[in-house]
């Protein structure tokens, strides 16, 4: 005890004064403790392959020297022969060279890959590490090599239209079709989803093929023929040098040979060489991506959207029954117009026959396209589990298909009347061809409805479209249009000279039947605008028209063409 005013006596322990406990340190100021030792590391689980790695592993290994040489040669041929202004022989030559190069790539890849399996143990080989992808005869998604050959032949035929026909609009349509068929030739695809996915693969294949080709260029291995990459490149360079050297010597020795060489070789002016290099890069990149796809095509089998829950019978039966009834009433009216009752219908409508035909064709074309969508949706959602369900599907969809065929016939009849009243044009002929193609599709849809199977239908949709384009090219559309208009002029004295003078050289033989001064007025524009073609721009249609146009160009008498057009 201490008194209130005294000093406190420090407490003592057994060994002396008791020490004051130290202040607790700040945890934030302490160094971080070392993590506990985890023990031996567990092996990492392998990463499951992605969808692209499973469906499209790419060719194993590197690009073969023979394949790279074939692609280079095809790219040089394409860059040297393509005519960008007018269709001609060069397009067909470029297409044939591309097909030959891709066939070489396919044959070489088939000979070097195992027929049963192909293991891709390197991540940079295009596949997942440690995965094995089976190589099947139908791995392209198309029915084997036969389908690939068919699509390739269709591509060459569509591109070859530019050698036979001079109509630029027709060649543009054929080029679009050739892009589709060429894509299917190198990728495949049977289902609609597989075909849509195939359309996105060529650009991606070009990007993926760059390291594949770079490894092939760096590789010292030889191809099956025993030729290294460096030797192939040296051989091509020596061949080009020899051809240029001796070609120049022969050209300086003979003027006829010089003209031939000038037509065969590309333009060597600076703008011409820039265009040549651009075409070479574009064609070479496209061919490299196509060779990558051909060497190991993607597996597009089984790519279909998930099957939804089938609709209740009443959900799809009521709309289809009502739609069938509406179509039946419309078809009865059309049959009245087509088979003798047109006068009564037209008097009731208060229209002329030409106005009646013109006013309904486009609506009927829209109805035709929408009906195909309705049939596709109903066939997908309708239940088919019982025999009664399948019978109901066949009856309702079959009735709608049959009525749609009558609507197609009515639309074609209207277009015929429209062309007789106002003359034939490219748009009217193209739309009529489209309507005929849709009518053929309805026939195919009817077969699919009866069989209740349509796995073959997507391929035939594209196949029939290609046949329609080739059939249109075979008919020579510009000459057909000119023939119709000339016949109409000889019967009625009405002709749109401004329109027919804008047709291609294919129409010249038909316009040559016109009497003067109509003949000269219709051909004068083509005579002064048609240039001389080089070898790779050779076109059969323009060559046939050239004698007539040369005569028009050399005529001393030039009639006045003002006011000659009569509709």
PyMOL commands that set and color helices and strands:
alter all, ss='L'
color gray80, all
select helices_A, chain A and resi 27-29+51-55+65-81+89-112+123-125+144-164+168-187+192-218+229-253+255-264+270-295+313-338+342-349+353-381+387-422+426-451+457-475+477-492+497-500+505-511+518-529+540-554
alter helices_A, ss='H'
color red, helices_A
select strands_A, chain A and resi 117-120+131-134
alter strands_A, ss='S'
color yellow, strands_A
deselect
rebuild
show_as cartoon
